[in-house]
Amino acid sequence: MFGKLDFILDKYEQLNQQLSDVSVISDQNKYRELVKEHAKLEPIVFKYKEYKKTQEDLQSNKELLGDKIDKEFKKMVEDDIDSLSLQLEKLGEELKILLLPKDPNDDKDVIIEIRAGTGGDEAALFAGDLLRMYIRYAERSRFKTELLSTNPIGVGGYKEVILSFQGAGAYSKLKYESGVHRVQRIPLTESQGRIHTSAATVAVLPEAEDVEVNINQNDLRVDVFRSGGHGGQSVNTTDSAVRITHLPTGIVVTCQDEKSQLKNKEKAMKVLKARIYEAELKKHQDKMAQNRKSQVGSGDRSERIRTYNFPQGRVTDHRIGLTLYKLEAFLDGEIDEMIDALHMAEQAEQLKNND
């Protein structure tokens, strides 16, 4: 570990020199690239310098014990040694975490797809609850959101809704949300007071850049048709809805929310690129992981990840066994505590696998 840290420290010092070089500053593309690399290494370098300083202080205190000192001063030195030893151990663990391989998609924007599962209208209403939860979370996190596609039902829920989140670290925060979300509650139409169980699936896709997904236009079939919205608005009077089929993979994306056919096509292409990118990413991850499955963050949409229990006012994440008794606040977007716990669990799993 320390050989790697010394290499990072040397690299950081080299970057400092390069960033003050006039020829580098004049090349904006290169300069931006070096600034990004510098910022990535900085937290590790600062933590390593703190570790080395603590290590030096500890050694100095140990050397003091070899000198002739009075009992009172000796007790102070021994207390300092105990404190510095604990601090050094803590810094060592923090450095291990900082050196863990980063998910290359963590800084990307994301596309979230929410679909009603088993449970009929109640499942569609729950999909609407999840949509509101993520939008409220985005507001708290200062992420920008955009609805890309919606398929509402008359009672106020959604069969399907797709939206994008833009903001620093959006994927790193939301990637743990992929999977089956289950709700247990008494529907308003239930006269017997019985608890019903419904479900909705959530897929979190890192948004793909053009350089990452090369789509041959000859591989696309684009169909346009009249939007099927409600109320006879102008959105329904022209062939503005767009359905794009990617022939090699069979992936189909439909977008009909906008009045403009061009805007619907742009949104559909954004979703299509994200789905193709995710499919390629999953193929690569499956090959790398072989039969080993991570405790969290697997993104398996068939996996039941969380239960929202209304009668008991609790939300439980089954991957890490965490239950929070603040369902109302959770559905209002206060999900940071759960996200942080999932992130810590993933780090612990990585550390265990690196031992």
Residue pairs with C-beta under 8 A, 6 or more apart in sequence:
1 95
1 96
1 99
4 99
5 44
5 48
5 95
5 99
8 41
8 44
8 45
8 48
9 45
9 48
9 49
11 41
12 38
12 41
12 42
12 45
15 34
15 37
15 38
15 41
16 38
18 24
18 34
19 25
19 31
19 34
19 35
19 38
24 30
24 31
24 34
25 31
43 98
44 95
44 98
44 99
47 91
47 94
47 95
47 98
48 95
50 91
51 88
51 91
51 92
51 95
54 84
54 87
54 88
54 91
55 88
57 80
57 84
58 81
58 84
58 85
58 88
61 77
61 80
61 81
61 84
62 81
64 77
65 74
65 77
65 78
65 81
69 77
96 351
96 354
97 347
97 351
100 347
100 350
100 351
100 354
101 350
103 171
103 172
103 175
105 171
105 175
105 206
105 281
106 169
106 171
106 172
106 175
107 168
107 169
107 171
107 172
108 170
108 171
108 206
108 207
109 164
109 165
109 166
109 167
109 170
109 171
109 206
109 207
110 164
110 165
110 170
110 171
110 174
110 175
110 204
110 205
110 206
110 207
111 148
111 162
111 163
111 164
111 165
111 204
111 205
111 207
111 270
111 271
111 274
112 134
112 162
112 163
112 164
112 165
112 174
112 177
112 202
112 203
112 204
112 205
113 160
113 161
113 162
113 202
113 203
113 205
113 271
114 127
114 130
114 131
114 134
114 158
114 160
114 161
114 162
114 200
114 201
114 202
115 127
115 159
115 160
115 200
115 201
115 203
116 123
116 124
116 126
116 127
116 157
116 158
116 159
116 160
116 198
116 200
117 123
117 180
117 198
117 199
117 200
117 201
118 198
118 199
119 126
119 183
119 196
119 197
119 198
119 199
120 198
121 153
121 155
121 157
122 183
122 185
122 187
122 196
122 198
123 157
123 198
123 199
123 200
124 153
124 155
124 157
124 158
124 159
125 155
125 156
125 157
126 157
126 181
126 183
126 198
126 199
126 200
126 308
127 157
127 158
127 159
127 160
127 161
127 200
128 156
128 157
128 158
128 161
129 183
129 331
130 181
130 200
130 202
131 158
131 161
131 163
132 331
133 330
133 331
133 332
133 333
133 335
134 145
134 163
134 165
134 174
134 177
134 333
135 145
135 163
135 333
136 332
136 333
137 143
137 333
137 334
137 335
138 144
138 145
138 165
138 167
138 333
139 333
140 333
140 334
140 336
141 167
141 173
142 167
143 165
143 166
143 167
143 170
144 165
144 166
144 167
145 163
145 164
145 165
145 166
146 163
146 164
146 166
147 161
147 162
147 163
147 257
148 162
148 163
148 164
148 255
148 257
148 267
148 270
148 271
149 160
149 161
149 162
149 253
149 254
149 255
149 256
149 257
149 267
149 268
149 271
150 158
150 160
150 161
150 162
150 257
151 158
151 159
151 160
151 161
152 158
152 159
152 161
152 230
153 159
162 271
164 207
164 270
165 174
171 204
171 206
172 343
173 339
174 204
174 339
175 204
175 206
175 297
175 299
176 296
176 297
176 305
176 339
176 342
176 343
176 346
177 202
177 204
177 305
178 202
178 203
178 204
178 299
178 300
178 301
178 305
179 201
179 202
179 299
179 300
179 301
179 303
179 304
179 305
179 306
180 199
180 200
180 201
180 202
180 301
180 302
180 303
180 304
180 305
181 199
181 200
181 201
181 202
181 305
181 306
181 307
181 308
182 197
182 198
182 199
182 304
182 306
182 307
182 308
183 197
183 198
183 199
183 200
183 307
183 308
183 310
184 195
184 196
184 197
184 307
184 308
184 309
184 310
184 311
185 195
185 196
185 308
185 309
185 310
185 311
186 193
186 194
186 195
186 196
186 310
186 311
187 196
190 196
195 311
199 304
201 301
202 301
203 278
203 299
203 301
204 299
205 274
205 275
205 277
205 278
206 274
206 277
206 278
206 281
207 270
207 273
207 274
208 273
208 274
208 276
208 277
210 273
212 277
213 273
213 276
213 277
213 280
215 246
215 269
215 272
215 273
215 276
219 246
219 247
219 248
220 244
220 245
220 246
220 247
221 244
221 245
221 247
222 242
222 243
222 244
222 245
222 265
223 242
223 243
223 244
223 245
224 239
224 240
224 241
224 242
224 243
224 261
225 239
225 241
225 243
226 236
226 237
226 238
226 239
226 240
226 241
227 235
227 236
227 240
227 241
227 256
228 236
228 241
228 256
229 235
229 236
229 256
234 259
235 256
235 257
235 258
235 259
238 259
238 261
239 261
240 256
240 258
240 259
240 260
240 261
240 264
241 254
241 255
241 256
241 261
241 264
242 254
242 255
242 256
242 261
242 264
242 265
242 268
243 252
243 253
243 254
243 268
244 252
244 253
244 254
244 265
244 268
244 269
244 272
245 251
245 252
246 252
246 272
246 276
249 276
249 279
251 272
251 275
251 276
251 279
253 268
253 269
253 271
253 272
253 275
254 268
255 264
255 265
255 267
255 268
255 271
256 264
257 264
257 267
258 264
258 267
282 299
292 353
294 346
294 349
295 319
295 320
295 345
295 346
295 349
296 319
296 320
296 342
296 345
296 346
296 349
297 342
297 346
304 318
305 317
305 318
305 319
306 315
306 316
306 317
306 318
307 315
307 316
307 318
308 315
308 327
308 330
308 331
309 315
309 316
309 327
310 327
312 325
313 325
313 326
313 327
313 328
314 323
314 324
314 325
314 327
315 323
315 324
315 326
315 327
315 330
315 338
316 322
316 323
316 324
317 323
317 338
317 341
317 342
319 342
319 345
320 341
320 342
320 345
322 338
322 341
324 330
324 337
324 338
326 334
330 338
